[in-house]
Amino acid sequence: MGSDRVRRLRENFPEDPTDVLRRVLSLTPEGSDERTGEALFTGLTPPQARGRVFGGQVMAQSLMAAIHTVDAGRAIHSMHGYFIRPGDALQPIRFAVEDLRDGRSFSVRRVHADQDGKTILSLMCSFQEPSPGLDHQSPMPNGVPEPESLPATSQRLGHVQHPVAQEWAWARPFDIRHVDSPLEATPGKERVATNMVWMKTFSGLEGDANVHRAALAYASDYTLLEPVLRRHGLAWVRPGMSVASLDHAMWWHRPARVDEWLLYVQTSHSAQGARGLSHGRIYSREGELVASVAQEGMIRVPNDARNRVRGAVQDLFVKTAWRPPRQSR
């Protein structure tokens, strides 16, 4: 019975969720701005249950716009972005790329993502020619379970008849597997400011190293604030809680493919003033440190009587409706 319901729910989503990522990364060139000379591109947004554009999508599209203006031999190595306004998932996004500098080894670009003439993300990124130099890294944690031994999000949430749960289960282009207990609906057992997930696309992703780095930026926005939530005994669906990314920085260290398993190790060193700061390290399965990430997010947690009652009702609902279905014999 449970498997039949999951099958019916699954029919509403793409057979290969990674097709969502492919569409996101395929921008349409729109020429250049007559006044500023900036290169212009348009990107589409897939349907999203909450009506807001996923921040990782806007970052990845901004990077793809910048990539189109840089010599192919230069790889992106860093980006710093600010989320200024929430994006509307029902409208396309326009990306304007300003060419700040093309030097002997580095190229720098500024990208503004706009909707209705208002900026929703402002981002700067830098590219570099391949260059030899010093080399060291922090080691990958030991004793981490293999990704194949952990349940996929679809196995945990595919049966839940709620639009957000269904989107997490079937529409995300990345297979995300929590090493620690997931926080979608229930808090973690331990109040620690750490989190780890394995992630990769569901199918092979075409494209060069820069395409994979843009795709990794997309995935880097998943779960990065979970160390803050875990430390304070919170789950994503807490009634009345408001969470939004404020800024995002990323540094790419070594080549990696997003269609192979990557371990995302996350920690938070501080939360204060309705803001939480998280850091992440992304490793290949072989133990190479391929990228580092930092993000500050706004996290407002109401403590009024109304939301406490709603939380208690939700906890009861989660214990029943979000429980995995029994398998047919």
Disulfide bonds with the S-S distance in Angstrom:
none
